[in-house]
Amino acid sequence: MSGTNKRVVQQRPDGKHEVRTPGAARASAVTRTQAEGIDRARDILQNDGGGELQVRGRDGTIRKQDTIAPGNDPRGSRG
């Protein structure tokens, strides 16, 4: 394990969105919309001491990445 706390929000084949820890067998949460999934992932990461949030598109590419406080942001720039 890399030591970083990470959650990925991605769409499932049934059209719902899941919040998943990379490598996990099950999703942490399943939501109706991507926005609900992002909010749930933020809550999970904040409750777990911060970390990295990734949002993936339908093709699996990373659309958005964010550091949730008090995680360590590897980049010095904002955004």
LUMLUMGU-667093 format. One line per field, with one value per residue: x, y, z of N, C-alpha, C in turn; residue number from 1; residue in one letter. Coordinates in steps of 0.2 Angstrom, whole numbers, padded with zeros to 4 digits. Example, Ala and Ser with C-alpha at 12.3 -4.5 7.8 and 13.67 -1.06 7.14 Angstrom:
2
n_xx = 0066, 0064;
n_yy = -0028, -0011;
n_zz = 0039, 0035;
ca_xx = 0062, 0068;
ca_yy = -0022, -0005;
ca_zz = 0039, 0036;
c_xx = 0066, 0064;
c_yy = -0016, 0000;
c_zz = 0039, 0039;
n = 1, 2;
res = a, s;
***
This chain:
79
n_xx = 0004, 0002, 0002, -0005, -0021, -0034, -0048, -0059, -0071, -0082, -0092, -0104, -0108, -0122, -0126, -0126, -0116, -0100, -0091, -0075, -0061, -0045, -0041, -0050, -0062, -0076, -0087, -0086, -0097, -0112, -0120, -0133, -0130, -0115, -0111, -0116, -0109, -0096, -0097, -0100, -0088, -0079, -0084, -0080, -0066, -0063, -0067, -0058, -0046, -0041, -0035, -0033, -0044, -0051, -0059, -0066, -0069, -0081, -0074, -0063, -0053, -0044, -0053, -0054, -0044, -0041, -0035, -0040, -0041, -0035, -0024, -0008, -0004, 0004, 0008, 0013, 0005, -0011, -0027;
n_yy = -0006, 0011, 0021, 0033, 0040, 0037, 0040, 0035, 0041, 0035, 0030, 0017, 0001, 0001, 0014, 0021, 0029, 0026, 0026, 0022, 0014, 0012, -0004, -0010, -0023, -0020, -0006, 0009, 0018, 0020, 0030, 0040, 0051, 0059, 0070, 0068, 0057, 0063, 0072, 0063, 0056, 0066, 0068, 0055, 0055, 0067, 0063, 0053, 0058, 0065, 0066, 0060, 0064, 0057, 0059, 0050, 0049, 0042, 0034, 0030, 0039, 0051, 0064, 0074, 0080, 0081, 0087, 0083, 0091, 0087, 0082, 0079, 0089, 0085, 0095, 0111, 0122, 0130, 0122;
n_zz = 0000, -0004, 0006, 0005, 0007, -0003, -0014, -0027, -0039, -0050, -0064, -0064, -0073, -0073, -0073, -0061, -0049, -0041, -0026, -0023, -0015, -0022, -0028, -0019, -0016, -0015, -0017, -0008, -0007, -0016, -0027, -0035, -0043, -0051, -0044, -0031, -0028, -0027, -0017, -0006, -0006, -0002, 0011, 0016, 0015, 0023, 0036, 0037, 0039, 0028, 0011, -0006, -0019, -0034, -0049, -0061, -0079, -0091, -0099, -0091, -0089, -0080, -0074, -0065, -0051, -0033, -0018, -0002, 0013, 0029, 0020, 0012, -0001, -0016, -0025, -0027, -0032, -0033, -0034;
ca_xx = 0000, 0006, 0002, -0010, -0028, -0037, -0055, -0061, -0078, -0083, -0098, -0104, -0112, -0129, -0127, -0125, -0109, -0098, -0085, -0071, -0054, -0042, -0039, -0055, -0067, -0082, -0087, -0088, -0104, -0115, -0125, -0137, -0127, -0108, -0110, -0118, -0103, -0090, -0099, -0099, -0081, -0076, -0085, -0077, -0059, -0062, -0068, -0053, -0040, -0039, -0032, -0034, -0050, -0050, -0065, -0065, -0074, -0084, -0068, -0058, -0047, -0045, -0056, -0052, -0041, -0042, -0033, -0045, -0038, -0028, -0020, -0003, -0004, 0011, 0009, 0013, 0000, -0018, -0032;
ca_yy = 0000, 0017, 0026, 0039, 0039, 0039, 0038, 0036, 0041, 0033, 0027, 0009, -0001, 0002, 0021, 0024, 0031, 0023, 0029, 0016, 0014, 0008, -0011, -0013, -0027, -0017, 0001, 0012, 0021, 0020, 0036, 0041, 0056, 0060, 0075, 0065, 0053, 0067, 0074, 0057, 0054, 0071, 0066, 0049, 0057, 0071, 0059, 0048, 0062, 0069, 0062, 0062, 0062, 0057, 0058, 0047, 0049, 0035, 0030, 0028, 0044, 0056, 0071, 0079, 0077, 0086, 0085, 0085, 0093, 0089, 0078, 0082, 0090, 0085, 0100, 0118, 0126, 0129, 0119;
ca_zz = 0000, -0004, 0012, 0004, 0007, -0010, -0016, -0034, -0040, -0057, -0066, -0065, -0079, -0072, -0073, -0055, -0048, -0035, -0022, -0022, -0013, -0027, -0026, -0015, -0019, -0015, -0017, -0001, -0007, -0022, -0027, -0041, -0048, -0050, -0039, -0025, -0026, -0025, -0010, -0002, -0006, 0002, 0018, 0019, 0016, 0029, 0042, 0038, 0040, 0022, 0006, -0013, -0023, -0041, -0053, -0068, -0084, -0093, -0102, -0086, -0089, -0074, -0076, -0060, -0045, -0028, -0011, 0004, 0019, 0030, 0016, 0009, -0008, -0019, -0029, -0023, -0035, -0030, -0039;
c_xx = 0004, 0006, -0003, -0017, -0031, -0044, -0056, -0068, -0078, -0090, -0098, -0108, -0119, -0131, -0126, -0117, -0106, -0091, -0081, -0064, -0050, -0039, -0045, -0060, -0074, -0082, -0089, -0095, -0106, -0120, -0128, -0133, -0119, -0107, -0111, -0112, -0097, -0091, -0098, -0091, -0077, -0077, -0081, -0069, -0058, -0063, -0062, -0046, -0037, -0036, -0033, -0040, -0049, -0057, -0064, -0071, -0077, -0079, -0063, -0053, -0049, -0047, -0054, -0049, -0040, -0039, -0038, -0041, -0039, -0023, -0014, -0003, 0003, 0013, 0008, 0007, -0007, -0022, -0032;
c_yy = 0006, 0022, 0032, 0036, 0041, 0036, 0040, 0036, 0040, 0030, 0020, 0008, 0001, 0009, 0025, 0026, 0028, 0026, 0022, 0018, 0010, 0001, -0014, -0018, -0024, -0009, 0003, 0015, 0020, 0026, 0036, 0046, 0056, 0065, 0073, 0061, 0057, 0070, 0069, 0055, 0059, 0070, 0061, 0051, 0062, 0067, 0054, 0052, 0065, 0064, 0064, 0059, 0062, 0056, 0056, 0048, 0042, 0031, 0028, 0033, 0048, 0062, 0076, 0076, 0082, 0083, 0087, 0086, 0088, 0085, 0082, 0083, 0090, 0091, 0107, 0123, 0125, 0126, 0112;
c_zz = 0000, 0001, 0011, 0004, 0001, -0011, -0023, -0035, -0048, -0058, -0067, -0071, -0079, -0072, -0067, -0054, -0041, -0032, -0020, -0020, -0019, -0024, -0022, -0019, -0020, -0015, -0009, -0001, -0015, -0022, -0034, -0046, -0046, -0044, -0032, -0023, -0024, -0018, -0005, -0001, -0002, 0009, 0020, 0020, 0022, 0035, 0043, 0038, 0034, 0017, -0001, -0016, -0030, -0044, -0060, -0073, -0086, -0096, -0098, -0085, -0083, -0076, -0071, -0054, -0040, -0022, -0006, 0010, 0025, 0026, 0014, 0002, -0011, -0023, -0025, -0026, -0032, -0036, -0040;
n = 1, 2, 3, 4, 5, 6, 7, 8, 9, 10, 11, 12, 13, 14, 15, 16, 17, 18, 19, 20, 21, 22, 23, 24, 25, 26, 27, 28, 29, 30, 31, 32, 33, 34, 35, 36, 37, 38, 39, 40, 41, 42, 43, 44, 45, 46, 47, 48, 49, 50, 51, 52, 53, 54, 55, 56, 57, 58, 59, 60, 61, 62, 63, 64, 65, 66, 67, 68, 69, 70, 71, 72, 73, 74, 75, 76, 77, 78, 79;
res = m, s, g, t, n, k, r, v, v, q, q, r, p, d, g, k, h, e, v, r, t, p, g, a, a, r, a, s, a, v, t, r, t, q, a, e, g, i, d, r, a, r, d, i, l, q, n, d, g, g, g, e, l, q, v, r, g, r, d, g, t, i, r, k, q, d, t, i, a, p, g, n, d, p, r, g, s, r, g;
***
